Amino acid sequence: MAVPKKKVSKARRDSRRSSVSKLDAPNLVKCPKCGELTLAHHVCNNCGTYKGEEIVKKEA
């Protein structure tokens, strides 16, 4: 069983963990039909279209 030979300092431990906690913002693109910001490769929540085709029926 692997056992650490020396104690890892708080600074070294925290600097290793710091990059994990920083998440990037999701990639948002404009819908070509309505101009609403949506996630890339997803159906638009506003108008229900994907690649120019109506996928989800939205009531006006």
LUMLUMDREN-2810 file (N, C-alpha, C; in Angstrom, 1 decimal):
<atoms>
<atom><aa>M</aa><ch>A</ch><at>N</at><xx>0.8</xx><yy>-1.2</yy><zz>0.0</zz></atom>
<atom><aa>M</aa><ch>A</ch><at>CA</at><xx>0.0</xx><yy>0.0</yy><zz>0.0</zz></atom>
<atom><aa>M</aa><ch>A</ch><at>C</at><xx>0.9</xx><yy>1.2</yy><zz>0.0</zz></atom>
<atom><aa>A</aa><ch>A</ch><at>N</at><xx>0.6</xx><yy>2.2</yy><zz>-0.9</zz></atom>
<atom><aa>A</aa><ch>A</ch><at>CA</at><xx>1.4</xx><yy>3.4</yy><zz>-1.0</zz></atom>
<atom><aa>A</aa><ch>A</ch><at>C</at><xx>1.1</xx><yy>4.4</yy><zz>0.2</zz></atom>
<atom><aa>V</aa><ch>A</ch><at>N</at><xx>2.2</xx><yy>4.8</yy><zz>0.8</zz></atom>
<atom><aa>V</aa><ch>A</ch><at>CA</at><xx>2.1</xx><yy>5.8</yy><zz>1.9</zz></atom>
<atom><aa>V</aa><ch>A</ch><at>C</at><xx>3.0</xx><yy>7.0</yy><zz>1.6</zz></atom>
<atom><aa>P</aa><ch>A</ch><at>N</at><xx>2.5</xx><yy>8.2</yy><zz>1.8</zz></atom>
<atom><aa>P</aa><ch>A</ch><at>CA</at><xx>3.4</xx><yy>9.4</yy><zz>1.5</zz></atom>
<atom><aa>P</aa><ch>A</ch><at>C</at><xx>4.6</xx><yy>9.4</yy><zz>2.5</zz></atom>
<atom><aa>K</aa><ch>A</ch><at>N</at><xx>5.7</xx><yy>9.8</yy><zz>1.9</zz></atom>
<atom><aa>K</aa><ch>A</ch><at>CA</at><xx>7.0</xx><yy>9.8</yy><zz>2.8</zz></atom>
<atom><aa>K</aa><ch>A</ch><at>C</at><xx>7.0</xx><yy>11.1</yy><zz>3.6</zz></atom>
<atom><aa>K</aa><ch>A</ch><at>N</at><xx>6.5</xx><yy>12.2</yy><zz>3.0</zz></atom>
<atom><aa>K</aa><ch>A</ch><at>CA</at><xx>6.5</xx><yy>13.5</yy><zz>3.7</zz></atom>
<atom><aa>K</aa><ch>A</ch><at>C</at><xx>5.2</xx><yy>14.2</yy><zz>3.7</zz></atom>
<atom><aa>K</aa><ch>A</ch><at>N</at><xx>4.9</xx><yy>15.0</yy><zz>4.6</zz></atom>
<atom><aa>K</aa><ch>A</ch><at>CA</at><xx>3.7</xx><yy>15.8</yy><zz>4.7</zz></atom>
<atom><aa>K</aa><ch>A</ch><at>C</at><xx>3.6</xx><yy>16.8</yy><zz>3.5</zz></atom>
<atom><aa>V</aa><ch>A</ch><at>N</at><xx>2.5</xx><yy>16.9</yy><zz>2.9</zz></atom>
<atom><aa>V</aa><ch>A</ch><at>CA</at><xx>2.3</xx><yy>17.9</yy><zz>1.8</zz></atom>
<atom><aa>V</aa><ch>A</ch><at>C</at><xx>1.8</xx><yy>19.2</yy><zz>2.5</zz></atom>
<atom><aa>S</aa><ch>A</ch><at>N</at><xx>2.6</xx><yy>20.3</yy><zz>2.2</zz></atom>
<atom><aa>S</aa><ch>A</ch><at>CA</at><xx>2.2</xx><yy>21.5</yy><zz>2.8</zz></atom>
<atom><aa>S</aa><ch>A</ch><at>C</at><xx>0.9</xx><yy>22.0</yy><zz>2.3</zz></atom>
<atom><aa>K</aa><ch>A</ch><at>N</at><xx>0.3</xx><yy>22.9</yy><zz>3.1</zz></atom>
<atom><aa>K</aa><ch>A</ch><at>CA</at><xx>-1.0</xx><yy>23.5</yy><zz>2.7</zz></atom>
<atom><aa>K</aa><ch>A</ch><at>C</at><xx>-0.9</xx><yy>24.3</yy><zz>1.4</zz></atom>
<atom><aa>A</aa><ch>A</ch><at>N</at><xx>0.2</xx><yy>25.0</yy><zz>1.2</zz></atom>
<atom><aa>A</aa><ch>A</ch><at>CA</at><xx>0.3</xx><yy>25.8</yy><zz>0.0</zz></atom>
<atom><aa>A</aa><ch>A</ch><at>C</at><xx>0.4</xx><yy>24.9</yy><zz>-1.2</zz></atom>
<atom><aa>R</aa><ch>A</ch><at>N</at><xx>1.2</xx><yy>23.8</yy><zz>-1.2</zz></atom>
<atom><aa>R</aa><ch>A</ch><at>CA</at><xx>1.3</xx><yy>22.9</yy><zz>-2.3</zz></atom>
<atom><aa>R</aa><ch>A</ch><at>C</at><xx>0.0</xx><yy>22.2</yy><zz>-2.6</zz></atom>
<atom><aa>R</aa><ch>A</ch><at>N</at><xx>-0.7</xx><yy>21.8</yy><zz>-1.5</zz></atom>
<atom><aa>R</aa><ch>A</ch><at>CA</at><xx>-2.0</xx><yy>21.1</yy><zz>-1.6</zz></atom>
<atom><aa>R</aa><ch>A</ch><at>C</at><xx>-3.1</xx><yy>22.1</yy><zz>-2.3</zz></atom>
<atom><aa>D</aa><ch>A</ch><at>N</at><xx>-3.1</xx><yy>23.3</yy><zz>-1.8</zz></atom>
<atom><aa>D</aa><ch>A</ch><at>CA</at><xx>-4.1</xx><yy>24.3</yy><zz>-2.3</zz></atom>
<atom><aa>D</aa><ch>A</ch><at>C</at><xx>-3.8</xx><yy>24.7</yy><zz>-3.7</zz></atom>
<atom><aa>S</aa><ch>A</ch><at>N</at><xx>-2.5</xx><yy>24.8</yy><zz>-4.0</zz></atom>
<atom><aa>S</aa><ch>A</ch><at>CA</at><xx>-2.2</xx><yy>25.2</yy><zz>-5.4</zz></atom>
<atom><aa>S</aa><ch>A</ch><at>C</at><xx>-2.6</xx><yy>24.1</yy><zz>-6.4</zz></atom>
<atom><aa>R</aa><ch>A</ch><at>N</at><xx>-2.5</xx><yy>22.9</yy><zz>-6.0</zz></atom>
<atom><aa>R</aa><ch>A</ch><at>CA</at><xx>-2.9</xx><yy>21.8</yy><zz>-6.9</zz></atom>
<atom><aa>R</aa><ch>A</ch><at>C</at><xx>-4.4</xx><yy>21.8</yy><zz>-7.0</zz></atom>
<atom><aa>R</aa><ch>A</ch><at>N</at><xx>-5.1</xx><yy>22.1</yy><zz>-6.0</zz></atom>
<atom><aa>R</aa><ch>A</ch><at>CA</at><xx>-6.6</xx><yy>22.0</yy><zz>-6.1</zz></atom>
<atom><aa>R</aa><ch>A</ch><at>C</at><xx>-7.2</xx><yy>23.3</yy><zz>-6.7</zz></atom>
<atom><aa>S</aa><ch>A</ch><at>N</at><xx>-6.4</xx><yy>24.4</yy><zz>-6.8</zz></atom>
<atom><aa>S</aa><ch>A</ch><at>CA</at><xx>-7.0</xx><yy>25.6</yy><zz>-7.3</zz></atom>
<atom><aa>S</aa><ch>A</ch><at>C</at><xx>-7.5</xx><yy>25.6</yy><zz>-8.8</zz></atom>
<atom><aa>S</aa><ch>A</ch><at>N</at><xx>-6.7</xx><yy>24.8</yy><zz>-9.6</zz></atom>
<atom><aa>S</aa><ch>A</ch><at>CA</at><xx>-7.1</xx><yy>24.8</yy><zz>-11.0</zz></atom>
<atom><aa>S</aa><ch>A</ch><at>C</at><xx>-8.4</xx><yy>24.0</yy><zz>-11.3</zz></atom>
<atom><aa>V</aa><ch>A</ch><at>N</at><xx>-8.7</xx><yy>23.1</yy><zz>-10.4</zz></atom>
<atom><aa>V</aa><ch>A</ch><at>CA</at><xx>-9.9</xx><yy>22.3</yy><zz>-10.5</zz></atom>
<atom><aa>V</aa><ch>A</ch><at>C</at><xx>-11.2</xx><yy>23.1</yy><zz>-10.2</zz></atom>
<atom><aa>S</aa><ch>A</ch><at>N</at><xx>-11.1</xx><yy>24.0</yy><zz>-9.3</zz></atom>
<atom><aa>S</aa><ch>A</ch><at>CA</at><xx>-12.3</xx><yy>24.7</yy><zz>-8.9</zz></atom>
<atom><aa>S</aa><ch>A</ch><at>C</at><xx>-12.7</xx><yy>25.8</yy><zz>-9.9</zz></atom>
<atom><aa>K</aa><ch>A</ch><at>N</at><xx>-11.8</xx><yy>26.2</yy><zz>-10.7</zz></atom>
<atom><aa>K</aa><ch>A</ch><at>CA</at><xx>-12.1</xx><yy>27.2</yy><zz>-11.7</zz></atom>
<atom><aa>K</aa><ch>A</ch><at>C</at><xx>-12.7</xx><yy>26.6</yy><zz>-13.0</zz></atom>
<atom><aa>L</aa><ch>A</ch><at>N</at><xx>-14.0</xx><yy>26.8</yy><zz>-13.2</zz></atom>
<atom><aa>L</aa><ch>A</ch><at>CA</at><xx>-14.6</xx><yy>26.3</yy><zz>-14.4</zz></atom>
<atom><aa>L</aa><ch>A</ch><at>C</at><xx>-14.8</xx><yy>27.4</yy><zz>-15.4</zz></atom>
<atom><aa>D</aa><ch>A</ch><at>N</at><xx>-14.7</xx><yy>27.0</yy><zz>-16.7</zz></atom>
<atom><aa>D</aa><ch>A</ch><at>CA</at><xx>-15.0</xx><yy>27.9</yy><zz>-17.7</zz></atom>
<atom><aa>D</aa><ch>A</ch><at>C</at><xx>-16.5</xx><yy>28.1</yy><zz>-17.9</zz></atom>
<atom><aa>A</aa><ch>A</ch><at>N</at><xx>-16.8</xx><yy>29.3</yy><zz>-18.4</zz></atom>
<atom><aa>A</aa><ch>A</ch><at>CA</at><xx>-18.2</xx><yy>29.6</yy><zz>-18.8</zz></atom>
<atom><aa>A</aa><ch>A</ch><at>C</at><xx>-18.6</xx><yy>28.7</yy><zz>-19.9</zz></atom>
<atom><aa>P</aa><ch>A</ch><at>N</at><xx>-19.9</xx><yy>28.3</yy><zz>-20.0</zz></atom>
<atom><aa>P</aa><ch>A</ch><at>CA</at><xx>-20.4</xx><yy>27.5</yy><zz>-21.1</zz></atom>
<atom><aa>P</aa><ch>A</ch><at>C</at><xx>-20.3</xx><yy>28.3</yy><zz>-22.4</zz></atom>
<atom><aa>N</aa><ch>A</ch><at>N</at><xx>-20.1</xx><yy>27.6</yy><zz>-23.5</zz></atom>
<atom><aa>N</aa><ch>A</ch><at>CA</at><xx>-20.0</xx><yy>28.2</yy><zz>-24.8</zz></atom>
<atom><aa>N</aa><ch>A</ch><at>C</at><xx>-21.4</xx><yy>28.6</yy><zz>-25.4</zz></atom>
<atom><aa>L</aa><ch>A</ch><at>N</at><xx>-21.7</xx><yy>29.8</yy><zz>-25.4</zz></atom>
<atom><aa>L</aa><ch>A</ch><at>CA</at><xx>-23.0</xx><yy>30.3</yy><zz>-25.8</zz></atom>
<atom><aa>L</aa><ch>A</ch><at>C</at><xx>-22.9</xx><yy>30.8</yy><zz>-27.3</zz></atom>
<atom><aa>V</aa><ch>A</ch><at>N</at><xx>-23.9</xx><yy>30.5</yy><zz>-28.1</zz></atom>
<atom><aa>V</aa><ch>A</ch><at>CA</at><xx>-24.0</xx><yy>31.0</yy><zz>-29.5</zz></atom>
<atom><aa>V</aa><ch>A</ch><at>C</at><xx>-25.4</xx><yy>31.6</yy><zz>-29.7</zz></atom>
<atom><aa>K</aa><ch>A</ch><at>N</at><xx>-25.5</xx><yy>32.5</yy><zz>-30.7</zz></atom>
<atom><aa>K</aa><ch>A</ch><at>CA</at><xx>-26.8</xx><yy>33.0</yy><zz>-31.0</zz></atom>
<atom><aa>K</aa><ch>A</ch><at>C</at><xx>-27.6</xx><yy>32.1</yy><zz>-31.9</zz></atom>
<atom><aa>C</aa><ch>A</ch><at>N</at><xx>-28.9</xx><yy>32.0</yy><zz>-31.6</zz></atom>
<atom><aa>C</aa><ch>A</ch><at>CA</at><xx>-29.8</xx><yy>31.2</yy><zz>-32.4</zz></atom>
<atom><aa>C</aa><ch>A</ch><at>C</at><xx>-30.0</xx><yy>31.9</yy><zz>-33.7</zz></atom>
<atom><aa>P</aa><ch>A</ch><at>N</at><xx>-29.8</xx><yy>31.2</yy><zz>-34.9</zz></atom>
<atom><aa>P</aa><ch>A</ch><at>CA</at><xx>-30.0</xx><yy>31.9</yy><zz>-36.1</zz></atom>
<atom><aa>P</aa><ch>A</ch><at>C</at><xx>-31.4</xx><yy>32.4</yy><zz>-36.4</zz></atom>
<atom><aa>K</aa><ch>A</ch><at>N</at><xx>-32.4</xx><yy>31.8</yy><zz>-35.8</zz></atom>
<atom><aa>K</aa><ch>A</ch><at>CA</at><xx>-33.8</xx><yy>32.2</yy><zz>-36.0</zz></atom>
<atom><aa>K</aa><ch>A</ch><at>C</at><xx>-34.3</xx><yy>33.3</yy><zz>-35.2</zz></atom>
<atom><aa>C</aa><ch>A</ch><at>N</at><xx>-34.0</xx><yy>33.2</yy><zz>-33.8</zz></atom>
<atom><aa>C</aa><ch>A</ch><at>CA</at><xx>-34.6</xx><yy>34.2</yy><zz>-32.9</zz></atom>
<atom><aa>C</aa><ch>A</ch><at>C</at><xx>-33.5</xx><yy>35.1</yy><zz>-32.3</zz></atom>
<atom><aa>G</aa><ch>A</ch><at>N</at><xx>-32.2</xx><yy>34.7</yy><zz>-32.4</zz></atom>
<atom><aa>G</aa><ch>A</ch><at>CA</at><xx>-31.2</xx><yy>35.5</yy><zz>-31.8</zz></atom>
<atom><aa>G</aa><ch>A</ch><at>C</at><xx>-30.9</xx><yy>35.3</yy><zz>-30.3</zz></atom>
<atom><aa>E</aa><ch>A</ch><at>N</at><xx>-31.6</xx><yy>34.4</yy><zz>-29.7</zz></atom>
<atom><aa>E</aa><ch>A</ch><at>CA</at><xx>-31.4</xx><yy>34.1</yy><zz>-28.3</zz></atom>
<atom><aa>E</aa><ch>A</ch><at>C</at><xx>-30.1</xx><yy>33.3</yy><zz>-28.1</zz></atom>
<atom><aa>L</aa><ch>A</ch><at>N</at><xx>-29.4</xx><yy>33.6</yy><zz>-26.9</zz></atom>
<atom><aa>L</aa><ch>A</ch><at>CA</at><xx>-28.2</xx><yy>32.9</yy><zz>-26.6</zz></atom>
<atom><aa>L</aa><ch>A</ch><at>C</at><xx>-28.5</xx><yy>31.5</yy><zz>-26.1</zz></atom>
<atom><aa>T</aa><ch>A</ch><at>N</at><xx>-28.0</xx><yy>30.5</yy><zz>-26.7</zz></atom>
<atom><aa>T</aa><ch>A</ch><at>CA</at><xx>-28.2</xx><yy>29.1</yy><zz>-26.3</zz></atom>
<atom><aa>T</aa><ch>A</ch><at>C</at><xx>-26.9</xx><yy>28.3</yy><zz>-26.3</zz></atom>
<atom><aa>L</aa><ch>A</ch><at>N</at><xx>-26.9</xx><yy>27.2</yy><zz>-25.7</zz></atom>
<atom><aa>L</aa><ch>A</ch><at>CA</at><xx>-25.7</xx><yy>26.3</yy><zz>-25.7</zz></atom>
<atom><aa>L</aa><ch>A</ch><at>C</at><xx>-25.5</xx><yy>25.8</yy><zz>-27.1</zz></atom>
<atom><aa>A</aa><ch>A</ch><at>N</at><xx>-24.2</xx><yy>25.6</yy><zz>-27.5</zz></atom>
<atom><aa>A</aa><ch>A</ch><at>CA</at><xx>-23.9</xx><yy>25.1</yy><zz>-28.8</zz></atom>
<atom><aa>A</aa><ch>A</ch><at>C</at><xx>-24.3</xx><yy>23.6</yy><zz>-28.9</zz></atom>
<atom><aa>H</aa><ch>A</ch><at>N</at><xx>-24.9</xx><yy>23.2</yy><zz>-30.1</zz></atom>
<atom><aa>H</aa><ch>A</ch><at>CA</at><xx>-25.3</xx><yy>21.9</yy><zz>-30.4</zz></atom>
<atom><aa>H</aa><ch>A</ch><at>C</at><xx>-26.5</xx><yy>21.5</yy><zz>-29.5</zz></atom>
<atom><aa>H</aa><ch>A</ch><at>N</at><xx>-27.4</xx><yy>22.4</yy><zz>-29.1</zz></atom>
<atom><aa>H</aa><ch>A</ch><at>CA</at><xx>-28.6</xx><yy>22.2</yy><zz>-28.3</zz></atom>
<atom><aa>H</aa><ch>A</ch><at>C</at><xx>-29.8</xx><yy>22.8</yy><zz>-29.0</zz></atom>
<atom><aa>V</aa><ch>A</ch><at>N</at><xx>-30.9</xx><yy>22.3</yy><zz>-28.7</zz></atom>
<atom><aa>V</aa><ch>A</ch><at>CA</at><xx>-32.2</xx><yy>22.9</yy><zz>-29.2</zz></atom>
<atom><aa>V</aa><ch>A</ch><at>C</at><xx>-32.4</xx><yy>24.3</yy><zz>-28.4</zz></atom>
<atom><aa>C</aa><ch>A</ch><at>N</at><xx>-32.8</xx><yy>25.3</yy><zz>-29.2</zz></atom>
<atom><aa>C</aa><ch>A</ch><at>CA</at><xx>-33.0</xx><yy>26.6</yy><zz>-28.6</zz></atom>
<atom><aa>C</aa><ch>A</ch><at>C</at><xx>-34.2</xx><yy>26.6</yy><zz>-27.7</zz></atom>
<atom><aa>N</aa><ch>A</ch><at>N</at><xx>-34.0</xx><yy>27.1</yy><zz>-26.5</zz></atom>
<atom><aa>N</aa><ch>A</ch><at>CA</at><xx>-35.1</xx><yy>27.1</yy><zz>-25.5</zz></atom>
<atom><aa>N</aa><ch>A</ch><at>C</at><xx>-36.2</xx><yy>28.1</yy><zz>-25.8</zz></atom>
<atom><aa>N</aa><ch>A</ch><at>N</at><xx>-35.9</xx><yy>29.1</yy><zz>-26.6</zz></atom>
<atom><aa>N</aa><ch>A</ch><at>CA</at><xx>-36.8</xx><yy>30.2</yy><zz>-26.9</zz></atom>
<atom><aa>N</aa><ch>A</ch><at>C</at><xx>-37.8</xx><yy>29.8</yy><zz>-28.0</zz></atom>
<atom><aa>C</aa><ch>A</ch><at>N</at><xx>-37.2</xx><yy>29.3</yy><zz>-29.2</zz></atom>
<atom><aa>C</aa><ch>A</ch><at>CA</at><xx>-38.1</xx><yy>29.0</yy><zz>-30.3</zz></atom>
<atom><aa>C</aa><ch>A</ch><at>C</at><xx>-38.2</xx><yy>27.5</yy><zz>-30.6</zz></atom>
<atom><aa>G</aa><ch>A</ch><at>N</at><xx>-37.3</xx><yy>26.7</yy><zz>-30.0</zz></atom>
<atom><aa>G</aa><ch>A</ch><at>CA</at><xx>-37.4</xx><yy>25.2</yy><zz>-30.2</zz></atom>
<atom><aa>G</aa><ch>A</ch><at>C</at><xx>-36.9</xx><yy>24.7</yy><zz>-31.5</zz></atom>
<atom><aa>T</aa><ch>A</ch><at>N</at><xx>-35.9</xx><yy>25.4</yy><zz>-32.1</zz></atom>
<atom><aa>T</aa><ch>A</ch><at>CA</at><xx>-35.3</xx><yy>25.0</yy><zz>-33.4</zz></atom>
<atom><aa>T</aa><ch>A</ch><at>C</at><xx>-33.9</xx><yy>24.5</yy><zz>-33.2</zz></atom>
<atom><aa>Y</aa><ch>A</ch><at>N</at><xx>-33.5</xx><yy>23.6</yy><zz>-34.1</zz></atom>
<atom><aa>Y</aa><ch>A</ch><at>CA</at><xx>-32.1</xx><yy>23.1</yy><zz>-34.1</zz></atom>
<atom><aa>Y</aa><ch>A</ch><at>C</at><xx>-31.7</xx><yy>22.9</yy><zz>-35.6</zz></atom>
<atom><aa>K</aa><ch>A</ch><at>N</at><xx>-30.6</xx><yy>23.6</yy><zz>-36.0</zz></atom>
<atom><aa>K</aa><ch>A</ch><at>CA</at><xx>-30.1</xx><yy>23.6</yy><zz>-37.4</zz></atom>
<atom><aa>K</aa><ch>A</ch><at>C</at><xx>-31.2</xx><yy>24.0</yy><zz>-38.4</zz></atom>
<atom><aa>G</aa><ch>A</ch><at>N</at><xx>-32.1</xx><yy>24.9</yy><zz>-38.0</zz></atom>
<atom><aa>G</aa><ch>A</ch><at>CA</at><xx>-33.1</xx><yy>25.4</yy><zz>-38.9</zz></atom>
<atom><aa>G</aa><ch>A</ch><at>C</at><xx>-34.4</xx><yy>24.6</yy><zz>-38.9</zz></atom>
<atom><aa>E</aa><ch>A</ch><at>N</at><xx>-34.4</xx><yy>23.5</yy><zz>-38.2</zz></atom>
<atom><aa>E</aa><ch>A</ch><at>CA</at><xx>-35.7</xx><yy>22.7</yy><zz>-38.2</zz></atom>
<atom><aa>E</aa><ch>A</ch><at>C</at><xx>-36.3</xx><yy>22.8</yy><zz>-36.8</zz></atom>
<atom><aa>E</aa><ch>A</ch><at>N</at><xx>-37.7</xx><yy>22.9</yy><zz>-36.9</zz></atom>
<atom><aa>E</aa><ch>A</ch><at>CA</at><xx>-38.4</xx><yy>23.0</yy><zz>-35.6</zz></atom>
<atom><aa>E</aa><ch>A</ch><at>C</at><xx>-38.5</xx><yy>21.6</yy><zz>-35.0</zz></atom>
<atom><aa>I</aa><ch>A</ch><at>N</at><xx>-37.9</xx><yy>21.5</yy><zz>-33.8</zz></atom>
<atom><aa>I</aa><ch>A</ch><at>CA</at><xx>-37.8</xx><yy>20.2</yy><zz>-33.1</zz></atom>
<atom><aa>I</aa><ch>A</ch><at>C</at><xx>-38.9</xx><yy>20.2</yy><zz>-32.0</zz></atom>
<atom><aa>V</aa><ch>A</ch><at>N</at><xx>-39.1</xx><yy>21.3</yy><zz>-31.3</zz></atom>
<atom><aa>V</aa><ch>A</ch><at>CA</at><xx>-40.1</xx><yy>21.4</yy><zz>-30.2</zz></atom>
<atom><aa>V</aa><ch>A</ch><at>C</at><xx>-41.1</xx><yy>22.4</yy><zz>-30.6</zz></atom>
<atom><aa>K</aa><ch>A</ch><at>N</at><xx>-42.4</xx><yy>22.0</yy><zz>-30.5</zz></atom>
<atom><aa>K</aa><ch>A</ch><at>CA</at><xx>-43.5</xx><yy>22.9</yy><zz>-30.8</zz></atom>
<atom><aa>K</aa><ch>A</ch><at>C</at><xx>-43.6</xx><yy>23.9</yy><zz>-29.7</zz></atom>
<atom><aa>K</aa><ch>A</ch><at>N</at><xx>-43.5</xx><yy>25.2</yy><zz>-30.0</zz></atom>
<atom><aa>K</aa><ch>A</ch><at>CA</at><xx>-43.6</xx><yy>26.3</yy><zz>-29.1</zz></atom>
<atom><aa>K</aa><ch>A</ch><at>C</at><xx>-44.9</xx><yy>27.1</yy><zz>-29.4</zz></atom>
<atom><aa>E</aa><ch>A</ch><at>N</at><xx>-45.7</xx><yy>27.4</yy><zz>-28.4</zz></atom>
<atom><aa>E</aa><ch>A</ch><at>CA</at><xx>-46.9</xx><yy>28.1</yy><zz>-28.6</zz></atom>
<atom><aa>E</aa><ch>A</ch><at>C</at><xx>-46.6</xx><yy>29.6</yy><zz>-28.6</zz></atom>
<atom><aa>A</aa><ch>A</ch><at>N</at><xx>-47.2</xx><yy>30.4</yy><zz>-29.5</zz></atom>
<atom><aa>A</aa><ch>A</ch><at>CA</at><xx>-47.0</xx><yy>31.8</yy><zz>-29.6</zz></atom>
<atom><aa>A</aa><ch>A</ch><at>C</at><xx>-47.6</xx><yy>32.6</yy><zz>-28.5</zz></atom>
</atoms>
